[in-house]
Amino acid sequence: MRVRKFSPMQIPAQDVARAVRFYREVFDLPTQFGEQEERHLFFHEEPIHFNQTAPFEPITVQVVVRDHQEAVENHLINYAVPQVAPMSQAPDGQHVIFHLDDFEGNRIQVIANK
């Protein structure tokens, strides 16, 4: 996917390594290796932080992509990422919203072109 906007830049995660892998693979985000070979994700050269905070409070992550509906559908199928609710139309009528969850229970809205 060609991500145009990604927010927020801080995501709660109990298993940080798994979260990094999920977001890197599903959203094609760039990776850098840090200390102790840990991987860190970036968007527009800004780091995405995965917080191991307690108590864990799931959030909504919004990802705006340049891709069209069919490309996003195929990408999600290829990565075996199920939709947790039917795709909906954005209020502007020009975009669609895919509703996903990551394995931590964070809700993800992927907004794509129709």
C-alpha positions, 0 to 999 in steps of 0.5 A: 500500500502507498500510505499518504497519512498515518496517525497517531504515531504512538500505538499501544502494543503488548508484543512490540516485535509482532506489532512492528512486523504487522504494520511493516508488512501490511502497510509497507512502512519503512524500517530501520534497525536500532540498538540490539537489532530491534526494528523501528518503523517510520512514516515520513522519517518520523518514528512510530512508537509502540507503547507497552503501557498498562493498562492497555487501552486500544485506540483507532489508527487511521491510515490514508492510502493512495491506492484504490479500493480493489488494490486494497482489497487484494492487498488485505486478502494477500496478507490474510487481514480480515475486515471486522466490519463491512467496508463503508463509504466516506462522507466525501463520497470519493473514498471508502473505509476498510475496518480492520483490527490488529492482533492487539485489538486496536481498530484500524481505518484504511481510507482508500480511493473509490 
